[in-house]
Amino acid sequence: MATVVSKEDAHKLVDQLPPNATWDDLMHQIYVRESIEKGLEDSKSGRTKDVSDIRKKYGLSE
């Protein structure tokens, strides 16, 4: 489900960009913010896995 964004939050994001920012810079910032918000929501909802489980799955040592 898409996250609702207030115009105020969108303006803050744009205002934090440097004067010479590109559309790609803006899209990257939007992507990063969305990824962080989704991760926080997953964490709050218990949709996470322990690092040791992931390491075992891929045969990585602790």
C-alpha positions as CSV (number, residue, x, y, z in Angstrom):
1,M,0.0,0.0,0.0
2,A,1.3,3.4,-0.9
3,T,2.2,5.8,1.9
4,V,0.4,9.1,2.0
5,V,2.8,12.1,1.9
6,S,1.9,15.5,3.1
7,K,2.8,18.5,0.9
8,E,4.8,19.8,3.9
9,D,6.9,16.7,4.0
10,A,7.5,16.8,0.3
11,H,8.5,20.5,0.5
12,K,11.0,19.7,3.3
13,L,12.5,16.9,1.2
14,V,13.0,19.2,-1.8
15,D,14.3,22.1,0.4
16,Q,17.0,19.8,1.8
17,L,18.5,19.2,-1.7
18,P,21.4,21.2,-2.9
19,P,20.6,24.0,-5.4
20,N,22.1,22.0,-8.3
21,A,20.2,18.8,-7.5
22,T,18.8,16.7,-10.4
23,W,15.6,14.8,-10.8
24,D,17.6,11.7,-10.1
25,D,18.8,13.2,-6.8
26,L,15.2,13.9,-5.9
27,M,14.0,10.4,-6.9
28,H,16.9,8.8,-4.9
29,Q,15.9,10.8,-1.8
30,I,12.3,9.7,-2.2
31,Y,13.4,6.1,-2.6
32,V,15.6,6.2,0.5
33,R,12.9,7.8,2.6
34,E,10.2,5.3,1.4
35,S,12.6,2.4,2.1
36,I,13.3,3.6,5.6
37,E,9.6,4.1,6.4
38,K,8.7,0.6,5.1
39,G,11.5,-0.9,7.2
40,L,10.3,0.9,10.3
41,E,6.8,-0.3,9.7
42,D,8.0,-3.9,9.2
43,S,9.9,-3.6,12.4
44,K,6.9,-2.3,14.4
45,S,4.7,-5.0,12.9
46,G,7.1,-7.8,13.7
47,R,7.9,-8.6,10.1
48,T,11.7,-9.0,10.6
49,K,14.2,-11.8,10.8
50,D,17.1,-12.3,13.1
51,V,20.5,-11.7,11.5
52,S,21.8,-15.1,12.6
53,D,18.9,-16.8,10.7
54,I,19.8,-14.9,7.5
55,R,23.5,-15.7,7.9
56,K,22.6,-19.4,8.3
57,K,20.5,-19.3,5.2
58,Y,23.3,-18.0,3.1
59,G,26.1,-20.0,4.8
60,L,27.8,-17.0,6.3
61,S,29.6,-17.2,9.6
62,E,28.6,-15.1,12.6
